[in-house]
Amino acid sequence: PQRVEEPNSGSTSSRVFYRTILKKKFSWKNYPPLEKFLIANRDEYLRHSTLNYTVQQKQYNNNLTQQMIELAAQYGLIFD
């Protein structure tokens, strides 16, 4: 993973935040909070995957993806 510096926007503090960019083919096991999220949602994901590209499946996948992005951001992680 690549670490990048980000200025602390909107703050008078001089602190710098670091974010890690997760590249393609990274290992989920190296990021336990993200892996735990996937495992916790696995059964529901598999249930939706049988719906074969219905609107309901697309909505579920979009929602799950957004939740993953937000969770990753809490840990200073972003996806490439």
Contacts in CASP RR format, 6 or more apart in sequence:
PFRMAT RR
TARGET T0000
AUTHOR 0000-0000-0000
METHOD contacts of the structure
MODEL  1
PQRVEEPNSGSTSSRVFYRTILKKKFSWKNYPPLEKFLIANRDEYLRHST
LNYTVQQKQYNNNLTQQMIELAAQYGLIFD
1 20 0 8 1.000
1 21 0 8 1.000
1 22 0 8 1.000
1 23 0 8 1.000
1 26 0 8 1.000
1 77 0 8 1.000
2 20 0 8 1.000
2 21 0 8 1.000
2 23 0 8 1.000
3 18 0 8 1.000
3 19 0 8 1.000
3 20 0 8 1.000
3 21 0 8 1.000
4 18 0 8 1.000
4 19 0 8 1.000
4 21 0 8 1.000
5 16 0 8 1.000
5 17 0 8 1.000
5 18 0 8 1.000
6 16 0 8 1.000
6 17 0 8 1.000
6 18 0 8 1.000
6 19 0 8 1.000
7 16 0 8 1.000
7 17 0 8 1.000
8 14 0 8 1.000
8 15 0 8 1.000
8 16 0 8 1.000
8 17 0 8 1.000
17 76 0 8 1.000
18 76 0 8 1.000
19 76 0 8 1.000
19 77 0 8 1.000
19 78 0 8 1.000
20 76 0 8 1.000
20 77 0 8 1.000
20 78 0 8 1.000
21 78 0 8 1.000
21 79 0 8 1.000
21 80 0 8 1.000
22 31 0 8 1.000
22 72 0 8 1.000
22 77 0 8 1.000
22 78 0 8 1.000
22 79 0 8 1.000
22 80 0 8 1.000
23 80 0 8 1.000
24 80 0 8 1.000
28 34 0 8 1.000
28 35 0 8 1.000
28 38 0 8 1.000
29 35 0 8 1.000
31 72 0 8 1.000
31 75 0 8 1.000
31 77 0 8 1.000
33 71 0 8 1.000
33 74 0 8 1.000
33 75 0 8 1.000
34 68 0 8 1.000
34 71 0 8 1.000
34 72 0 8 1.000
34 75 0 8 1.000
34 77 0 8 1.000
37 67 0 8 1.000
37 68 0 8 1.000
37 71 0 8 1.000
38 68 0 8 1.000
41 64 0 8 1.000
44 60 0 8 1.000
45 60 0 8 1.000
45 61 0 8 1.000
45 64 0 8 1.000
48 56 0 8 1.000
48 57 0 8 1.000
48 60 0 8 1.000
48 61 0 8 1.000
49 57 0 8 1.000
51 57 0 8 1.000
69 79 0 8 1.000
72 78 0 8 1.000
72 79 0 8 1.000
END
